[in-house]
Amino acid sequence: MSATTAEDLRAIPFTAADGTQKTLAEYGQNVLMIVNVASRCGLAPQYEQLEELQRTYGERGFTVLGFPCNQFMGQEPGSVEEILEYCSTTWGVTFPVNDKVKVNGPGAAPLYKALKRAKDEEGKHGPILWNFEKFVLTPAGDVHRFRPTTKPDDPAIVGVIERNLPA
């Protein structure tokens, strides 16, 4: 994606867990990892790795942003309050977990409509395949897409994060 598109991404509003409207621009020029999450997904242990990335790189200008999604086999049925409780007590999550979103179809959240234009490492774009699909937005405006089974601590993801953090 181009830098212009990335700036547009940073301007797209979304709803935080407390119901307020936010944008990615509120995170300044941080490296951002945007992830659709689900508590009852077999990939939920990725929460632990996401939190480890947040703890490792957060003070250097990195933020994980979780977006709960119930579109894949009903794996996130709870209320926002229940999701926040689960994330904090089960995985020790400190990164922002926002309001539930749809990531595919006509009701998809505007942020996800834009993110789905990004291509993965195989050059494919389009629908979100499952929970825990990851998008890393760099300060330069690049969007790197990683499919659900790519773990958050995969060297390809860590490399993108480390290359784009301030020295």
Buried (B, 14 or more C-beta within 10 A) or exposed (E): BEEEBBEEBBEBEBBBBEEEEBEBEEBEEBBBBBBBBBBBBEBBEBBBBBBBBBEBBBEEBBBBBBBBBBBBEEBBEBEBEEBBEBBEEEBEBEBBBBBBBBBBEEEBBEBBBBBBEBEBEEEEEEEBBBBBBBBBBBBEBBBBBBBBEBBBBBEEBBEBBBEBBEE
